[in-house]
Amino acid sequence: MIYLLIVLYALLMGAAAIIKRRDLQLSLTTANLLGSLALLCTPFHPFFLLFGLIVLLGCALYNGYVLQGHIHLLHVLVRCVLSLCLYFSYTLL
């Protein structure tokens, strides 16, 4: 079940990066896709989960700044909680 949630999260974040690619810098879009790809590689090694979540969290911070001109604290808090839930659910299973 946790793999399904990780894959769903990765696909949604990758799709969001592709949809917003015209508004984002190429490096930011690439980083978003790299983080999503890392999450999809989680079954091969647990390091990919941690790497992907950290990259996507960093991208979320910078995306907020680029797209909105400032960082939304609530958005970052929700992403942190979601990332921690995914990480601990995966590591404890």
MIPAVEX-42398 format. One record per residue (C-alpha): residue in one letter; x, y, z; residue number from 1. Coordinates in steps of 0.05 Angstrom, whole numbers, padded with zeros to 5 digits. Layout:
// MIPAVEX-42398
<resn:A u:X v:Y w:Z resi:NUM>
...
//
This chain:
// MIPAVEX-42398
<resn:M u:00000 v:00000 w:00000 resi:1>
<resn:I u:00056 v:00049 w:00017 resi:2>
<resn:Y u:00088 v:00036 w:-00051 resi:3>
<resn:L u:00023 v:00057 w:-00084 resi:4>
<resn:L u:00023 v:00122 w:-00045 resi:5>
<resn:I u:00095 v:00136 w:-00062 resi:6>
<resn:V u:00083 v:00123 w:-00136 resi:7>
<resn:L u:00020 v:00166 w:-00135 resi:8>
<resn:Y u:00058 v:00223 w:-00101 resi:9>
<resn:A u:00115 v:00217 w:-00151 resi:10>
<resn:L u:00069 v:00217 w:-00211 resi:11>
<resn:L u:00029 v:00277 w:-00185 resi:12>
<resn:M u:00092 v:00318 w:-00171 resi:13>
<resn:G u:00121 v:00299 w:-00239 resi:14>
<resn:A u:00056 v:00318 w:-00274 resi:15>
<resn:A u:00053 v:00384 w:-00237 resi:16>
<resn:A u:00125 v:00400 w:-00259 resi:17>
<resn:I u:00108 v:00384 w:-00332 resi:18>
<resn:I u:00044 v:00425 w:-00330 resi:19>
<resn:K u:00079 v:00486 w:-00299 resi:20>
<resn:R u:00143 v:00479 w:-00341 resi:21>
<resn:R u:00131 v:00544 w:-00378 resi:22>
<resn:D u:00127 v:00583 w:-00313 resi:23>
<resn:L u:00188 v:00549 w:-00281 resi:24>
<resn:Q u:00261 v:00552 w:-00299 resi:25>
<resn:L u:00289 v:00491 w:-00335 resi:26>
<resn:S u:00333 v:00473 w:-00276 resi:27>
<resn:L u:00273 v:00474 w:-00229 resi:28>
<resn:T u:00231 v:00432 w:-00275 resi:29>
<resn:T u:00289 v:00383 w:-00282 resi:30>
<resn:A u:00298 v:00380 w:-00206 resi:31>
<resn:N u:00224 v:00366 w:-00197 resi:32>
<resn:L u:00227 v:00309 w:-00248 resi:33>
<resn:L u:00291 v:00282 w:-00217 resi:34>
<resn:G u:00257 v:00280 w:-00148 resi:35>
<resn:S u:00197 v:00245 w:-00178 resi:36>
<resn:L u:00241 v:00195 w:-00214 resi:37>
<resn:A u:00279 v:00181 w:-00150 resi:38>
<resn:L u:00214 v:00165 w:-00114 resi:39>
<resn:L u:00195 v:00117 w:-00169 resi:40>
<resn:C u:00263 v:00082 w:-00158 resi:41>
<resn:T u:00248 v:00071 w:-00084 resi:42>
<resn:P u:00236 v:-00005 w:-00091 resi:43>
<resn:F u:00308 v:-00012 w:-00115 resi:44>
<resn:H u:00340 v:00022 w:-00055 resi:45>
<resn:P u:00311 v:00060 w:00005 resi:46>
<resn:F u:00360 v:00118 w:-00007 resi:47>
<resn:F u:00319 v:00139 w:-00067 resi:48>
<resn:L u:00259 v:00154 w:-00022 resi:49>
<resn:L u:00298 v:00201 w:00023 resi:50>
<resn:F u:00333 v:00234 w:-00035 resi:51>
<resn:G u:00269 v:00243 w:-00075 resi:52>
<resn:L u:00230 v:00272 w:-00016 resi:53>
<resn:I u:00286 v:00321 w:00001 resi:54>
<resn:V u:00292 v:00344 w:-00071 resi:55>
<resn:L u:00217 v:00352 w:-00079 resi:56>
<resn:L u:00213 v:00391 w:-00013 resi:57>
<resn:G u:00268 v:00437 w:-00036 resi:58>
<resn:C u:00233 v:00446 w:-00102 resi:59>
<resn:A u:00168 v:00462 w:-00067 resi:60>
<resn:L u:00203 v:00518 w:-00029 resi:61>
<resn:Y u:00233 v:00547 w:-00092 resi:62>
<resn:N u:00170 v:00536 w:-00134 resi:63>
<resn:G u:00131 v:00578 w:-00084 resi:64>
<resn:Y u:00182 v:00633 w:-00089 resi:65>
<resn:V u:00184 v:00632 w:-00165 resi:66>
<resn:L u:00110 v:00624 w:-00178 resi:67>
<resn:Q u:00081 v:00666 w:-00121 resi:68>
<resn:G u:00138 v:00713 w:-00103 resi:69>
<resn:H u:00140 v:00685 w:-00032 resi:70>
<resn:I u:00138 v:00619 w:00005 resi:71>
<resn:H u:00071 v:00596 w:00033 resi:72>
<resn:L u:00085 v:00568 w:00102 resi:73>
<resn:L u:00023 v:00525 w:00104 resi:74>
<resn:H u:00041 v:00493 w:00038 resi:75>
<resn:V u:00110 v:00477 w:00063 resi:76>
<resn:L u:00083 v:00449 w:00128 resi:77>
<resn:V u:00034 v:00403 w:00092 resi:78>
<resn:R u:00089 v:00379 w:00045 resi:79>
<resn:C u:00135 v:00366 w:00105 resi:80>
<resn:V u:00082 v:00326 w:00142 resi:81>
<resn:L u:00066 v:00287 w:00079 resi:82>
<resn:S u:00139 v:00273 w:00067 resi:83>
<resn:L u:00150 v:00250 w:00138 resi:84>
<resn:C u:00089 v:00205 w:00136 resi:85>
<resn:L u:00113 v:00172 w:00072 resi:86>
<resn:Y u:00184 v:00164 w:00098 resi:87>
<resn:F u:00165 v:00135 w:00166 resi:88>
<resn:S u:00110 v:00091 w:00136 resi:89>
<resn:Y u:00161 v:00062 w:00088 resi:90>
<resn:T u:00217 v:00053 w:00138 resi:91>
<resn:L u:00173 v:00022 w:00192 resi:92>
<resn:L u:00142 v:-00030 w:00146 resi:93>
//
